């Protein structure tokens, strides 16, 4: 299980000549780090003098980010398994007409799954980015750089995930599925770009 590896072990696996773990799993790792930093800022704010007004937000953020960290740790393995499913479908026999049909159906099913997994990672990245911006606004000012760093990691997680979404939908024949995914990707991108713009405005205010 990739999520159970040490950072050194994971980086060695990522650098090896095997297709998994790949960019999708690396995106999830970035998301884990983003959520961890957000949780840290909330923890450094809770109970501090001058931040009493935001105590409930800090408590809620702590719980939410702990959940997001665990979910994204699971995404590391889910993404690798999804890609392995695609590879297994590609390697299915295709000598007869029936085998070709079975292979085609299996590949399409695997590609859809391999699209849904990174899209879920992207959704989580946006939610983490929103919490990171909250921490930049209301969190401990001594940790504001950590809040902005969390947003940068969430942004990386998001766009890395979309790279995996986009490469897969190009091979999917179900137009209703690809249209729905493209529309959601565009909406999520708009949300992430808005968070980034808000953070820039906050820095210069």
KELUMDO-859644 format. One line per 3 residues: number of its first residue (from 1); their letters; for each residue y, x, z of N, C-alpha, C, CB. Coordinates in nm, 4 decimals. Glycine has a CB too. Layout:
<sites>
NUM	A	Y X Z Y X Z Y X Z Y X Z | ... $
</sites>
This chain:
<sites>
1	XXX	-0.1195 0.0851 0.0000 0.0000 0.0000 0.0000 0.1244 0.0885 0.0000 0.0006 -0.0962 0.1233 | 0.2055 0.0777 -0.1012 0.3222 0.1646 -0.1142 0.4211 0.1493 0.0011 0.3922 0.1365 -0.2445 | 0.4322 0.0283 0.0555 0.5295 0.0057 0.1615 0.4938 0.0816 0.2891 0.5404 -0.1426 0.1910 $
4	XXX	0.3699 0.1240 0.3018 0.3258 0.1944 0.4221 0.3364 0.3460 0.4094 0.1835 0.1566 0.4539 | 0.3769 0.3933 0.2920 0.3902 0.5376 0.2720 0.5162 0.5907 0.3384 0.3917 0.5710 0.1229 | 0.5151 0.7190 0.3743 0.6378 0.7823 0.4208 0.7333 0.7957 0.3019 0.6085 0.9220 0.4857 $
7	XXX	0.8589 0.8228 0.3304 0.9560 0.8392 0.2230 0.9139 0.9521 0.1289 1.0956 0.8671 0.2809 | 0.8650 1.0617 0.1851 0.8204 1.1743 0.1027 0.7019 1.1336 0.0161 0.7827 1.2947 0.1911 | 0.6074 1.0644 0.0751 0.4885 1.0226 -0.0001 0.5257 0.9254 -0.1120 0.3854 0.9575 0.0942 $
10	XXX	0.6155 0.8329 -0.0812 0.6568 0.7362 -0.1823 0.7284 0.8057 -0.2978 0.7476 0.6294 -0.1202 | 0.8165 0.9008 -0.2650 0.8895 0.9717 -0.3703 0.7939 1.0515 -0.4581 0.9954 1.0648 -0.3092 | 0.6888 1.1051 -0.3984 0.5896 1.1786 -0.4768 0.5132 1.0841 -0.5705 0.4912 1.2523 -0.3833 $
13	XXX	0.4795 0.9658 -0.5209 0.4125 0.8660 -0.6045 0.5042 0.8215 -0.7178 0.3691 0.7446 -0.5201 | 0.6323 0.8042 -0.6845 0.7294 0.7601 -0.7847 0.7472 0.8660 -0.8931 0.8647 0.7287 -0.7184 | 0.7377 0.9918 -0.8550 0.7580 1.1025 -0.9497 0.6331 1.1364 -1.0295 0.8044 1.2253 -0.8758 $
16	XXX	0.5204 1.0781 -0.9944 0.3941 1.1137 -1.0594 0.3826 1.0504 -1.1975 0.2760 1.0709 -0.9726 | 0.2827 1.0939 -1.2730 0.2612 1.0458 -1.4093 0.1805 0.9159 -1.4117 0.1902 1.1524 -1.4917 | 0.2075 0.8268 -1.3163 0.1451 0.6948 -1.3138 0.2562 0.5903 -1.3248 0.0595 0.6738 -1.1829 $
19	XXX	0.2291 0.4785 -1.3897 0.3352 0.3788 -1.4116 0.3773 0.3028 -1.2870 0.2906 0.2808 -1.5138 | 0.2935 0.3053 -1.1828 0.3302 0.2386 -1.0572 0.3172 0.3365 -0.9413 0.2412 0.1135 -1.0326 | 0.4110 0.3298 -0.8475 0.5285 0.2431 -0.8447 0.6302 0.2870 -0.9487 0.5919 0.2430 -0.7053 $
22	XXX	0.7119 0.1905 -0.9929 0.8129 0.2200 -1.0930 0.9492 0.1702 -1.0512 0.7747 0.1595 -1.2251 | 1.0313 0.1368 -1.1509 1.1682 0.0983 -1.1223 1.1819 -0.0262 -1.0378 1.2404 0.0786 -1.2482 | 1.0912 -0.1219 -1.0562 1.0980 -0.2439 -0.9760 1.0729 -0.2184 -0.8293 0.9991 -0.3447 -1.0266 $
25	XXX	0.9752 -0.1328 -0.8011 0.9469 -0.0976 -0.6618 1.0613 -0.0164 -0.6032 0.8149 -0.0189 -0.6512 | 1.1178 0.0742 -0.6832 1.2316 0.1532 -0.6369 1.3507 0.0632 -0.6073 1.2699 0.2592 -0.7411 | 1.3689 -0.0421 -0.6879 1.4768 -0.1383 -0.6619 1.4574 -0.2047 -0.5268 1.4829 -0.2449 -0.7729 $
28	XXX	1.3346 -0.2416 -0.4974 1.3072 -0.3058 -0.3689 1.3358 -0.2116 -0.2523 1.1621 -0.3531 -0.3633 | 1.3061 -0.0833 -0.2713 1.3371 0.0157 -0.1672 1.4879 0.0218 -0.1436 1.2831 0.1559 -0.2068 | 1.5655 0.0204 -0.2522 1.7111 0.0189 -0.2379 1.7558 -0.1049 -0.1613 1.7793 0.0236 -0.3758 $
31	XXX	1.6904 -0.2167 -0.1888 1.7227 -0.3398 -0.1172 1.6900 -0.3314 0.0308 1.6492 -0.4558 -0.1783 | 1.5776 -0.2690 0.0628 1.5406 -0.2494 0.2034 1.6474 -0.1680 0.2762 1.4035 -0.1789 0.2142 | 1.6925 -0.0611 0.2117 1.7946 0.0230 0.2740 1.9267 -0.0518 0.2892 1.8159 0.1502 0.1920 $
34	XXX	1.9599 -0.1335 0.1891 2.0828 -0.2124 0.1966 2.0777 -0.3085 0.3147 2.1054 -0.2901 0.0659 | 1.9666 -0.3804 0.3275 1.9524 -0.4750 0.4383 1.9540 -0.4035 0.5722 1.8236 -0.5552 0.4238 | 1.8946 -0.2858 0.5769 1.8908 -0.2091 0.7020 2.0308 -0.1677 0.7459 1.8023 -0.0849 0.6859 $
37	XXX	2.1125 -0.1240 0.6504 2.2492 -0.0855 0.6838 2.3329 -0.2047 0.7291 2.3150 -0.0190 0.5645 | 2.3154 -0.3177 0.6635 2.3863 -0.4389 0.7064 2.3468 -0.4745 0.8489 2.3562 -0.5572 0.6112 | 2.2177 -0.4686 0.8763 2.1695 -0.4995 1.0110 2.2259 -0.4011 1.1126 2.0161 -0.4976 1.0152 $
40	XXX	2.2372 -0.2746 1.0743 2.2924 -0.1739 1.1642 2.4374 -0.2051 1.1995 2.2824 -0.0353 1.1009 | 2.5175 -0.2416 1.0986 2.6584 -0.2729 1.1257 2.6694 -0.3929 1.2194 2.7343 -0.3010 0.9939 | 2.5865 -0.4934 1.1956 2.5872 -0.6103 1.2842 2.5504 -0.5708 1.4270 2.4899 -0.7175 1.2323 $
43	XXX	2.4510 -0.4831 1.4395 2.4077 -0.4385 1.5727 2.5172 -0.3578 1.6422 2.2793 -0.3543 1.5621 | 2.5934 -0.2815 1.5646 2.7025 -0.2016 1.6218 2.8254 -0.2856 1.6548 2.7414 -0.0908 1.5258 | 2.8248 -0.4104 1.6122 2.9381 -0.5003 1.6371 2.9105 -0.5946 1.7526 2.9706 -0.5806 1.5122 $
46	XXX	2.7852 -0.6358 1.7645 2.7488 -0.7313 1.8706 2.7858 -0.6772 2.0087 2.5979 -0.7626 1.8653 | 2.8527 -0.7620 2.0869 2.8859 -0.7260 2.2243 3.0052 -0.6335 2.2398 2.7694 -0.6631 2.2868 | 3.0682 -0.5976 2.1281 3.1816 -0.5054 2.1353 3.3118 -0.5815 2.1608 3.1924 -0.4233 2.0054 $
49	XXX	3.3948 -0.5227 2.2402 3.5248 -0.5821 2.2713 3.6096 -0.5895 2.1441 3.5981 -0.5003 2.3814 | 3.6725 -0.7031 2.1253 3.7567 -0.7241 2.0089 3.6861 -0.7933 1.8949 3.8097 -0.5948 1.9619 | 3.5545 -0.8091 1.9074 3.4773 -0.8736 1.8005 3.4072 -1.0003 1.8508 3.3735 -0.7754 1.7432 $
52	XXX	3.4556 -1.0533 1.9637 3.3897 -1.1687 2.0245 3.3846 -1.2894 1.9297 3.4616 -1.2072 2.1533 | 3.4879 -1.3037 1.8479 3.4953 -1.4180 1.7566 3.3808 -1.4192 1.6564 3.6275 -1.4171 1.6827 | 3.3241 -1.3018 1.6285 3.2222 -1.2899 1.5246 3.0824 -1.2670 1.5823 3.2579 -1.1768 1.4305 $
55	XXX	3.0681 -1.2925 1.7114 2.9393 -1.2681 1.7776 2.8257 -1.3486 1.7128 2.9493 -1.3031 1.9267 | 2.8510 -1.4761 1.6844 2.7468 -1.5611 1.6253 2.7093 -1.5116 1.4856 2.7942 -1.7081 1.6186 | 2.8100 -1.4690 1.4087 2.7831 -1.4162 1.2747 2.6982 -1.2902 1.2828 2.9146 -1.3867 1.2005 $
58	XXX	2.7282 -1.2047 1.3794 2.6521 -1.0801 1.3931 2.5073 -1.1086 1.4324 2.7180 -0.9880 1.4976 | 2.4888 -1.2043 1.5196 2.3531 -1.2407 1.5618 2.2748 -1.2993 1.4445 2.3576 -1.3417 1.6789 | 2.3402 -1.3876 1.3705 2.2757 -1.4489 1.2541 2.2434 -1.3439 1.1482 2.3654 -1.5584 1.1943 $
61	XXX	2.3362 -1.2526 1.1258 2.3156 -1.1480 1.0249 2.2010 -1.0561 1.0647 2.4442 -1.0662 1.0049 | 2.1931 -1.0222 1.1918 2.0839 -0.9373 1.2400 1.9487 -0.9995 1.2083 2.0967 -0.9137 1.3910 | 1.9353 -1.1287 1.2388 1.8083 -1.1977 1.2135 1.7792 -1.2089 1.0647 1.8100 -1.3368 1.2761 $
64	XXX	1.8815 -1.2417 0.9861 1.8633 -1.2599 0.8422 1.8241 -1.1299 0.7743 1.9903 -1.3147 0.7793 | 1.8873 -1.0202 0.8138 1.8576 -0.8926 0.7504 1.7205 -0.8387 0.7921 1.9658 -0.7915 0.7843 | 1.6799 -0.8672 0.9130 1.5454 -0.8275 0.9550 1.4413 -0.8968 0.8672 1.5220 -0.8617 1.1047 $
67	XXX	1.4676 -1.0243 0.8356 1.3774 -1.0999 0.7483 1.3808 -1.0440 0.6066 1.4151 -1.2493 0.7474 | 1.5009 -1.0134 0.5573 1.5138 -0.9607 0.4211 1.4436 -0.8249 0.4091 1.6631 -0.9475 0.3820 | 1.4538 -0.7416 0.5101 1.3866 -0.6111 0.5065 1.2365 -0.6293 0.4895 1.4162 -0.5307 0.6349 $
70	XXX	1.1785 -0.7208 0.5653 1.0349 -0.7425 0.5580 0.9935 -0.7992 0.4220 0.9904 -0.8364 0.6697 | 1.0723 -0.8927 0.3710 1.0416 -0.9518 0.2399 1.0494 -0.8473 0.1294 1.1378 -1.0675 0.2092 | 1.1503 -0.7616 0.1359 1.1663 -0.6607 0.0314 1.0618 -0.5507 0.0420 1.3051 -0.6002 0.0380 $
73	XXX	1.0165 -0.5219 0.1621 0.9055 -0.4287 0.1757 0.7824 -0.4826 0.1027 0.8736 -0.4035 0.3248 | 0.7621 -0.6131 0.1114 0.6510 -0.6754 0.0396 0.6725 -0.6690 -0.1117 0.6339 -0.8211 0.0844 | 0.8000 -0.6790 -0.1538 0.8307 -0.6739 -0.2967 0.7937 -0.5394 -0.3594 0.9784 -0.7016 -0.3187 $
76	XXX	0.7948 -0.4325 -0.2807 0.7570 -0.3008 -0.3324 0.6172 -0.3065 -0.3918 0.7638 -0.1939 -0.2211 | 0.5250 -0.3639 -0.3176 0.3866 -0.3741 -0.3644 0.3701 -0.4840 -0.4686 0.2932 -0.4000 -0.2470 | 0.4418 -0.5956 -0.4495 0.4293 -0.7062 -0.5440 0.4696 -0.6634 -0.6843 0.5146 -0.8245 -0.4989 $
79	XXX	0.5767 -0.5838 -0.6931 0.6221 -0.5404 -0.8247 0.5183 -0.4490 -0.8906 0.7575 -0.4680 -0.8134 | 0.4631 -0.3566 -0.8124 0.3619 -0.2665 -0.8673 0.2391 -0.3443 -0.9139 0.3214 -0.1613 -0.7629 | 0.1957 -0.4422 -0.8343 0.0781 -0.5209 -0.8711 0.1055 -0.6063 -0.9944 0.0348 -0.6097 -0.7543 $
82	XXX	0.2284 -0.6560 -1.0054 0.2641 -0.7376 -1.1217 0.2554 -0.6554 -1.2496 0.4057 -0.7958 -1.1056 | 0.3046 -0.5325 -1.2449 0.2974 -0.4474 -1.3638 0.1530 -0.4092 -1.3941 0.3827 -0.3209 -1.3451 | 0.0755 -0.3840 -1.2901 -0.0658 -0.3528 -1.3112 -0.1370 -0.4690 -1.3795 -0.1342 -0.3198 -1.1776 $
85	XXX	-0.0947 -0.5916 -1.3458 -0.1520 -0.7092 -1.4107 -0.1226 -0.7117 -1.5596 -0.0994 -0.8356 -1.3460 | -0.0029 -0.6695 -1.5966 0.0331 -0.6605 -1.7385 -0.0543 -0.5571 -1.8084 0.1826 -0.6245 -1.7551 | -0.0718 -0.4428 -1.7454 -0.1524 -0.3369 -1.8048 -0.2979 -0.3803 -1.8207 -0.1444 -0.2104 -1.7197 $
88	XXX	-0.3493 -0.4523 -1.7235 -0.4865 -0.5012 -1.7318 -0.5030 -0.5991 -1.8483 -0.5269 -0.5685 -1.5999 | -0.4029 -0.6834 -1.8682 -0.4087 -0.7790 -1.9795 -0.4040 -0.7063 -2.1132 -0.2928 -0.8802 -1.9702 | -0.3195 -0.6050 -2.1227 -0.3083 -0.5279 -2.2465 -0.4415 -0.4614 -2.2819 -0.1980 -0.4216 -2.2335 $
91	XXX	-0.5145 -0.4197 -2.1793 -0.6394 -0.3474 -2.2005 -0.7601 -0.4387 -2.2235 -0.6660 -0.2588 -2.0828 | -0.7393 -0.5697 -2.2229 -0.8497 -0.6633 -2.2491 -0.9019 -0.6467 -2.3909 -0.8044 -0.8086 -2.2265 | -1.0304 -0.6726 -2.4118 -1.0876 -0.6572 -2.5468 -1.0230 -0.7530 -2.6468 -1.2395 -0.6808 -2.5433 $
94	XXX	-1.0173 -0.7110 -2.7725 -0.9544 -0.7929 -2.8768 -1.0288 -0.7777 -3.0094 -0.8059 -0.7538 -2.8943 | -1.1605 -0.7781 -2.9988 -1.2431 -0.7627 -3.1187 -1.2623 -0.8954 -3.1909 -1.3789 -0.7036 -3.0823 | -1.2856 -1.0018 -3.1160 -1.3101 -1.1323 -3.1773 -1.1866 -1.2205 -3.1652 -1.4316 -1.2012 -3.1120 $
97	XXX	-1.1901 -1.3331 -3.2363 -1.0772 -1.4270 -3.2312 -1.0598 -1.4825 -3.0901 -1.0980 -1.5427 -3.3317 | -1.1715 -1.5134 -3.0233 -1.1640 -1.5660 -2.8868 -1.1075 -1.4613 -2.7912 -1.3028 -1.6117 -2.8391 | -1.1518 -1.3374 -2.8082 -1.1013 -1.2306 -2.7219 -0.9515 -1.2100 -2.7421 -1.1765 -1.0998 -2.7491 $
100	XXX	-0.9088 -1.2175 -2.8658 -0.7660 -1.2025 -2.8944 -0.6844 -1.3140 -2.8295 -0.7419 -1.2013 -3.0456 | -0.7392 -1.4373 -2.8372 -0.6700 -1.5509 -2.7784 -0.6633 -1.5385 -2.6268 -0.7389 -1.6811 -2.8176 | -0.7763 -1.4984 -2.5664 -0.7804 -1.4811 -2.4206 -0.6836 -1.3710 -2.3770 -0.9243 -1.4475 -2.3737 $
103	XXX	-0.6812 -1.2637 -2.4526 -0.5913 -1.1524 -2.4202 -0.4451 -1.1958 -2.4310 -0.6180 -1.0324 -2.5135 | -0.4132 -1.2692 -2.5346 -0.2763 -1.3163 -2.5557 -0.2319 -1.4057 -2.4407 -0.2650 -1.3921 -2.6891 | -0.3183 -1.4985 -2.4001 -0.2855 -1.5904 -2.2904 -0.2686 -1.5153 -2.1588 -0.3945 -1.6975 -2.2760 $
106	XXX	-0.3593 -1.4199 -2.1337 -0.3529 -1.3424 -2.0097 -0.2266 -1.2570 -2.0050 -0.4772 -1.2533 -1.9956 | -0.1907 -1.1999 -2.1196 -0.0713 -1.1151 -2.1254 0.0544 -1.1965 -2.0997 -0.0616 -1.0450 -2.2614 | 0.0620 -1.3148 -2.1590 0.1799 -1.3985 -2.1365 0.1917 -1.4403 -1.9895 0.1744 -1.5228 -2.2262 $
109	XXX	0.0795 -1.4749 -1.9296 0.0797 -1.5115 -1.7879 0.1233 -1.3939 -1.7009 -0.0594 -1.5599 -1.7449 | 0.0735 -1.2757 -1.7330 0.1072 -1.1555 -1.6561 0.2550 -1.1196 -1.6727 0.0187 -1.0371 -1.7000 | 0.3065 -1.1353 -1.7937 0.4476 -1.1043 -1.8188 0.5402 -1.1994 -1.7434 0.4773 -1.1107 -1.9686 $
112	XXX	0.5020 -1.3253 -1.7374 0.5826 -1.4224 -1.6625 0.5866 -1.3835 -1.5156 0.5262 -1.5659 -1.6789 | 0.4712 -1.3474 -1.4607 0.4677 -1.3052 -1.3203 0.5481 -1.1778 -1.2985 0.3233 -1.2839 -1.2747 | 0.5373 -1.0853 -1.3927 0.6097 -0.9579 -1.3826 0.7602 -0.9768 -1.3997 0.5578 -0.8592 -1.4874 $
115	XXX	0.8019 -1.0915 -1.4485 0.9438 -1.1259 -1.4576 0.9913 -1.1937 -1.3301 0.9695 -1.2168 -1.5782 | 0.9091 -1.2803 -1.2769 0.9467 -1.3558 -1.1575 0.9628 -1.2662 -1.0343 0.8428 -1.4629 -1.1296 | 0.8814 -1.1616 -1.0238 0.8875 -1.0750 -0.9059 1.0215 -1.0008 -0.8961 0.7725 -0.9742 -0.9091 $
118	XXX	1.0647 -0.9278 -0.9987 1.1945 -0.8605 -0.9869 1.3121 -0.9576 -0.9798 1.2142 -0.7670 -1.1035 | 1.2965 -1.0767 -1.0383 1.4045 -1.1749 -1.0267 1.4215 -1.2164 -0.8810 1.3760 -1.2988 -1.1151 | 1.3125 -1.2306 -0.8098 1.3216 -1.2628 -0.6665 1.3882 -1.1488 -0.5903 1.1813 -1.2912 -0.6077 $
121	XXX	1.3595 -1.0257 -0.6275 1.4266 -0.9113 -0.5658 1.5764 -0.9185 -0.5926 1.3685 -0.7781 -0.6189 | 1.6137 -0.9538 -0.7147 1.7557 -0.9656 -0.7497 1.8244 -1.0738 -0.6668 1.7714 -0.9966 -0.8993 | 1.7565 -1.1859 -0.6468 1.8140 -1.2924 -0.5636 1.8426 -1.2417 -0.4226 1.7191 -1.4136 -0.5578 $
124	XXX	1.7484 -1.1681 -0.3681 1.7658 -1.1143 -0.2327 1.8805 -1.0131 -0.2288 1.6351 -1.0485 -0.1836 | 1.8952 -0.9362 -0.3355 2.0021 -0.8372 -0.3405 2.1391 -0.9035 -0.3315 1.9920 -0.7546 -0.4685 | 2.1547 -1.0164 -0.3989 2.2824 -1.0883 -0.3934 2.3101 -1.1366 -0.2518 2.2823 -1.2076 -0.4911 $
127	XXX	2.2092 -1.1898 -0.1861 2.2281 -1.2396 -0.0493 2.2628 -1.1253 0.0458 2.1015 -1.3124 -0.0004 | 2.1989 -1.0113 0.0257 2.2295 -0.8947 0.1088 2.3712 -0.8465 0.0807 2.1278 -0.7809 0.0834 | 2.4106 -0.8478 -0.0459 2.5457 -0.8075 -0.0819 2.6504 -0.8948 -0.0159 2.5629 -0.8115 -0.2314 $
130	XXX	2.6235 -1.0240 -0.0087 2.7154 -1.1167 0.0574 2.7301 -1.0817 0.2054 2.6662 -1.2618 0.0415 | 2.6192 -1.0515 0.2704 2.6237 -1.0137 0.4115 2.6915 -0.8787 0.4306 2.4827 -1.0100 0.4699 | 2.6722 -0.7884 0.3354 2.7397 -0.6584 0.3438 2.8911 -0.6766 0.3374 2.6922 -0.5648 0.2302 $
133	XXX	2.9367 -0.7667 0.2510 3.0805 -0.7944 0.2417 3.1319 -0.8566 0.3711 3.1101 -0.8877 0.1226 | 3.0527 -0.9445 0.4302 3.0902 -1.0013 0.5602 3.1071 -0.8915 0.6650 2.9845 -1.1029 0.6069 | 3.0169 -0.7948 0.6611 3.0262 -0.6860 0.7586 3.1493 -0.5989 0.7332 2.8994 -0.5999 0.7545 $
136	XXX	3.1833 -0.5815 0.6060 3.3039 -0.5051 0.5740 3.4285 -0.5779 0.6242 3.3138 -0.4810 0.4221 | 3.4242 -0.7107 0.6213 3.5391 -0.7905 0.6651 3.5470 -0.8018 0.8173 3.5321 -0.9297 0.6038 | 3.4354 -0.8311 0.8797 3.4371 -0.8716 1.0197 3.3606 -0.7784 1.1126 3.3814 -1.0083 1.0319 $
139	XXX	3.2904 -0.6828 1.0585 3.2095 -0.5944 1.1416 3.2897 -0.4822 1.2054 3.0986 -0.5360 1.0601 | 3.2208 -0.4034 1.2820 3.2800 -0.2896 1.3516 3.3494 -0.1966 1.2515 3.1721 -0.2127 1.4314 | 3.4780 -0.1782 1.2675 3.5548 -0.0992 1.1714 3.5111 0.0473 1.1683 3.7027 -0.1077 1.2042 $
142	XXX	3.4492 0.0926 1.2760 3.3978 0.2297 1.2762 3.2756 0.2458 1.1856 3.3623 0.2715 1.4181 | 3.2207 0.1331 1.1414 3.1017 0.1368 1.0554 3.1290 0.0731 0.9191 2.9845 0.0649 1.1239 | 3.2575 0.0608 0.8834 3.2904 -0.0073 0.7582 3.2339 0.0668 0.6367 3.4419 -0.0214 0.7445 $
145	XXX	3.2267 0.1992 0.6444 3.1700 0.2741 0.5309 3.0229 0.2406 0.5120 3.1870 0.4260 0.5520 | 2.9537 0.2084 0.6205 2.8125 0.1698 0.6103 2.7992 0.0336 0.5445 2.7463 0.1681 0.7492 | 2.8944 -0.0557 0.5721 2.8928 -0.1872 0.5077 2.9141 -0.1740 0.3573 3.0005 -0.2784 0.5687 $
148	XXX	3.0091 -0.0900 0.3182 3.0322 -0.0686 0.1757 2.9136 0.0030 0.1108 3.1608 0.0121 0.1543 | 2.8522 0.0937 0.1833 2.7338 0.1625 0.1314 2.6201 0.0632 0.1103 2.6895 0.2750 0.2274 | 2.6080 -0.0318 0.2019 2.5057 -0.1355 0.1882 2.5283 -0.2178 0.0627 2.5047 -0.2265 0.3110 $
151	XXX	2.6539 -0.2489 0.0349 2.6847 -0.3254 -0.0853 2.6517 -0.2450 -0.2114 2.8327 -0.3666 -0.0857 | 2.6782 -0.1157 -0.2093 2.6433 -0.0312 -0.3246 2.4926 -0.0274 -0.3458 2.6970 0.1116 -0.3052 | 2.4175 -0.0205 -0.2388 2.2713 -0.0219 -0.2499 2.2216 -0.1566 -0.2996 2.2069 0.0109 -0.1148 $
154	XXX	2.2844 -0.2645 -0.2509 2.2471 -0.3982 -0.2979 2.2767 -0.4125 -0.4464 2.3216 -0.5068 -0.2181 | 2.3894 -0.3565 -0.4888 2.4237 -0.3597 -0.6315 2.3188 -0.2830 -0.7122 2.5653 -0.2996 -0.6556 | 2.2795 -0.1660 -0.6664 2.1771 -0.0887 -0.7360 2.0459 -0.1662 -0.7429 2.1553 0.0462 -0.6665 $
157	XXX	2.0068 -0.2227 -0.6310 1.8850 -0.3037 -0.6255 1.8916 -0.4163 -0.7270 1.8638 -0.3606 -0.4844 | 2.0064 -0.4815 -0.7333 2.0229 -0.5964 -0.8219 2.0078 -0.5583 -0.9687 2.1583 -0.6603 -0.7993 | 2.0850 -0.4602 -1.0128 2.0836 -0.4269 -1.1546 1.9532 -0.3569 -1.1956 2.2031 -0.3384 -1.1882 $
160	XXX	1.8925 -0.2826 -1.1051 1.7612 -0.2256 -1.1345 1.6585 -0.3368 -1.1546 1.7163 -0.1309 -1.0211 | 1.6657 -0.4380 -1.0720 1.5729 -0.5509 -1.0838 1.5915 -0.6232 -1.2163 1.5922 -0.6488 -0.9676 | 1.7169 -0.6439 -1.2554 1.7425 -0.7133 -1.3814 1.6934 -0.6341 -1.5026 1.8907 -0.7415 -1.3954 $
163	XXX	1.6941 -0.5013 -1.4917 1.6381 -0.4203 -1.6011 1.4921 -0.4584 -1.6242 1.6500 -0.2681 -1.5694 | 1.4201 -0.4794 -1.5156 1.2784 -0.5162 -1.5261 1.2609 -0.6591 -1.5756 1.2093 -0.4996 -1.3912 | 1.3527 -0.7468 -1.5366 1.3483 -0.8840 -1.5871 1.3691 -0.8852 -1.7380 1.4550 -0.9712 -1.5175 $
166	XXX	1.4717 -0.8145 -1.7825 1.5104 -0.8184 -1.9231 1.4033 -0.7598 -2.0151 1.6403 -0.7438 -1.9425 | 1.3388 -0.6531 -1.9738 1.2384 -0.5917 -2.0614 1.1165 -0.6818 -2.0768 1.1957 -0.4548 -2.0065 | 1.0880 -0.7614 -1.9730 0.9720 -0.8502 -1.9797 0.9997 -0.9759 -2.0610 0.9283 -0.8888 -1.8404 $
169	XXX	1.1165 -1.0363 -2.0430 1.1412 -1.1623 -2.1135 1.1482 -1.1415 -2.2652 1.2712 -1.2261 -2.0634 | 1.1735 -1.0181 -2.3063 1.1738 -0.9901 -2.4486 1.0369 -1.0043 -2.5124 1.2257 -0.8528 -2.4726 | 0.9319 -1.0088 -2.4298 0.7954 -1.0198 -2.4819 0.7315 -1.1549 -2.4508 0.7094 -0.9089 -2.4249 $
172	XXX	0.8071 -1.2428 -2.3853 0.7539 -1.3736 -2.3465 0.7855 -1.4769 -2.4543 0.8121 -1.4183 -2.2100 | 0.6853 -1.5547 -2.4923 0.6999 -1.6506 -2.6018 0.7514 -1.7866 -2.5561 0.5680 -1.6683 -2.6715 | 0.7414 -1.8163 -2.4282 0.7848 -1.9458 -2.3747 0.9377 -1.9493 -2.3692 0.7237 -1.9713 -2.2329 $
175	XXX	0.9973 -2.0159 -2.4682 1.1429 -2.0150 -2.4786 1.2107 -2.0881 -2.3636 1.1850 -2.0767 -2.6091 | 1.1492 -2.1948 -2.3137 1.2096 -2.2673 -2.2013 1.2143 -2.1786 -2.0772 1.1309 -2.3971 -2.1712 | 1.1096 -2.0980 -2.0585 1.1061 -2.0063 -1.9445 1.2113 -1.8971 -1.9612 0.9659 -1.9437 -1.9292 $
178	XXX	1.2164 -1.8357 -2.0774 1.3115 -1.7259 -2.0976 1.4554 -1.7745 -2.0884 1.2878 -1.6593 -2.2330 | 1.4817 -1.8950 -2.1402 1.6171 -1.9501 -2.1306 1.6569 -1.9719 -1.9859 1.6274 -2.0815 -2.2078 | 1.5649 -2.0277 -1.9081 1.5939 -2.0523 -1.7657 1.6187 -1.9211 -1.6917 1.4774 -2.1292 -1.6991 $
181	XXX	1.5384 -1.8208 -1.7199 1.5539 -1.6920 -1.6529 1.6848 -1.6249 -1.6932 1.4354 -1.6004 -1.6852 | 1.7185 -1.6318 -1.8199 1.8435 -1.5717 -1.8668 1.9646 -1.6397 -1.8039 1.8524 -1.5799 -2.0194 | 1.9587 -1.7712 -1.7928 2.0696 -1.8445 -1.7318 2.0853 -1.8081 -1.5846 2.0484 -1.9953 -1.7466 $
184	XXX	1.9740 -1.7997 -1.5137 1.9827 -1.7622 -1.3729 2.0303 -1.6185 -1.3578 1.8473 -1.7802 -1.3042 | 1.9834 -1.5299 -1.4445 2.0257 -1.3897 -1.4388 2.1765 -1.3780 -1.4583 1.9519 -1.3066 -1.5453 | 2.2288 -1.4558 -1.5515 2.3731 -1.4538 -1.5761 2.4512 -1.5050 -1.4559 2.4070 -1.5372 -1.6991 $
187	XXX	2.4006 -1.6103 -1.3927 2.4673 -1.6649 -1.2743 2.4626 -1.5661 -1.1584 2.4026 -1.7977 -1.2327 | 2.3482 -1.5034 -1.1374 2.3357 -1.4037 -1.0310 2.4262 -1.2833 -1.0577 2.1896 -1.3581 -1.0175 | 2.4352 -1.2428 -1.1851 2.5223 -1.1310 -1.2206 2.6671 -1.1643 -1.1898 2.5066 -1.0950 -1.3687 $
190	XXX	2.7068 -1.2864 -1.2202 2.8433 -1.3302 -1.1892 2.8694 -1.3231 -1.0392 2.8672 -1.4737 -1.2404 | 2.7712 -1.3638 -0.9603 2.7862 -1.3594 -0.8143 2.7977 -1.2159 -0.7647 2.6678 -1.4291 -0.7459 | 2.7125 -1.1276 -0.8170 2.7163 -0.9886 -0.7722 2.8475 -0.9223 -0.8129 2.5972 -0.9104 -0.8296 $
193	XXX	2.8919 -0.9465 -0.9346 3.0177 -0.8878 -0.9799 3.1360 -0.9384 -0.8971 3.0402 -0.9189 -1.1279 | 3.1287 -1.0643 -0.8549 3.2331 -1.1197 -0.7689 3.2355 -1.0481 -0.6337 3.2115 -1.2709 -0.7489 | 3.1186 -1.0209 -0.5789 3.1111 -0.9486 -0.4517 3.1703 -0.8087 -0.4650 2.9656 -0.9398 -0.4033 $
196	XXX	3.1401 -0.7433 -0.5751 3.1914 -0.6082 -0.5982 3.3440 -0.6112 -0.6098 3.1285 -0.5469 -0.7261 | 3.3954 -0.7098 -0.6846 3.5400 -0.7218 -0.7004 3.6074 -0.7509 -0.5666 3.5736 -0.8318 -0.8014 | 3.5472 -0.8380 -0.4882 3.6025 -0.8704 -0.3561 3.6058 -0.7456 -0.2675 3.5194 -0.9824 -0.2881 $
199	XXX	3.5025 -0.6632 -0.2771 3.4993 -0.5426 -0.1938 3.6093 -0.4467 -0.2349 3.3625 -0.4731 -0.2032 | 3.6363 -0.4357 -0.3654 3.7438 -0.3492 -0.4128 3.8787 -0.3997 -0.3655 3.7418 -0.3397 -0.5650 | 3.8977 -0.5292 -0.3708 4.0234 -0.5885 -0.3238 4.0398 -0.5703 -0.1741 4.0293 -0.7373 -0.3590 $
202	XXX	3.9294 -0.5797 -0.1012 3.9340 -0.5633 0.0443 3.9734 -0.4198 0.0802 3.7969 -0.5991 0.1077 | 3.9229 -0.3264 0.0047 3.9543 -0.1841 0.0319 4.1026 -0.1544 0.0114 3.8702 -0.0921 -0.0591 | 4.1637 -0.2231 -0.0834 4.3025 -0.1926 -0.1177 4.4017 -0.2863 -0.0498 4.3209 -0.1995 -0.2672 $
205	X	4.3506 -0.3782 0.0305 4.4411 -0.4737 0.0959 4.5048 -0.4140 0.2207 4.3659 -0.6019 0.1327 $
</sites>
